[in-house]
Amino acid sequence: MTDTNAARQDVVELRQYTLHPGQRDTLIDLFDTHFVDGQEAVGMHVVGQFRDLDDPDRFVWLRGFDNMPARAEALASFYYGPVWQAHSSAANATMIDSDNVLLLRPVRLGGDYPVYGASRPPVVVSESVVGITVLVHDGSMLEGRLDEVVTRAGTELSAAGGPPTAVFVSDPAENTFPVLPVRAENVVVWVSRFADDDAWAAHRDHLATSSSWQDDVLLELLGAATQPLQQLRLRPTAGSQLR
């Protein structure tokens, strides 16, 4: 079920940071200039980093690891290493909270999911939109129903012009780097890519008027939800691989 045809996919973090007002571009500059290369040099894969289009003080990013032991080693190498030590004060000064983190494993990865080590796109401002949806649920979908639910949701999302680039679920493994906390919740997360704001809006409008989505798939998803569905509308930074 899991596509493992490339490294740094087996464990993925979805990280959402709340920043001090006006500080997001400062943090993005640090990421695009220093932190992407610095993390990948010690074995991590910085999949993408994004501005939240609906919250000027939210920064969202994804990074991947080969496995949990590799995660512990890579995080220690980076956070106790020279790149973070040189720029940590500037980065931390931008942040109010950096603990909103989900530890995930992939259940489906599309062919357009970024591959570790592949050539990165040119460093340019992108007009694309990356949508990330987070469903926090009661665990019932993991009881033999996950594949069915993911398949049905994927069919509807594709029909609406937003085929999932990736689908993730919670990784229940013990956090191997407890200095950085993670949320202990059951989640399903899906990621889709859109060419621009108009394509994302067309996707949203299609789902809003789709009876099969509204009356079937969405009702089932929300029936298992323990929190409101979180839907992120994101703009890739100039240095993001996922865009």
Secondary structure, DSSP 8 states (H G I E B T S, - for coil): ----SSSS-SEEEEEEEEE-TT-HHHHHHHIIIIIHHHHHTTT-EEEEEEEETT-TTEEEEEEEESSHHHHHHHHHHHHTSHHHHHHHHHHHTTEEEEEEEEEEEEEEE-TTS--TTS----S-----EEEEEEEEE-SGGGTTTHHHHHHHHHHHHHHTT--EEEEEEE--S--S-TTS-----EEEEEEEEESSHHHHHHHHHHHHH-HHIIIIIHHHHHHHBSS--EEEEEEE-TT-S--
